Amino acid sequence: CAFEDKENKRAGIIIHKLASLIFLILCLVHTVVERKGMDKKKYLLLVLVLIDFISGIMGMILSELPWVLALHRVLSVIGACFLAVHLFVYHKKSGLFSI
């Protein structure tokens, strides 16, 4: 039924919004806790996360402009790659992955 698909899509959008908001809050908490050890690269990563969050909001508001959503998708992939590198380097320095 078309109505069920629309409701599932809406529920997915709401879950995605909540997950991105929680992730943004966790990023800000992590930044506050680790602020003494932050350099320019880590601040740029935080700015990338903020821009990605804002582009996601703008993609929902300006749904008639497909390039905004495309920009959000590109920024999300780039941000995920940089966050994976950050996670690896952070844990390698802390010794959590040492055997």
Protein Blocks (a to p, Z undefined) as FASTA:
>chain_A
ZZlmmmmmmmmmmmmmmmmmmmmmmmmmmmmmmmmmpcfklmmmmmmmmmmmmmmmmmmm
mmmlmklmmmmmmmmmmmmmmmmmmmmmmmmmnopmpZZ
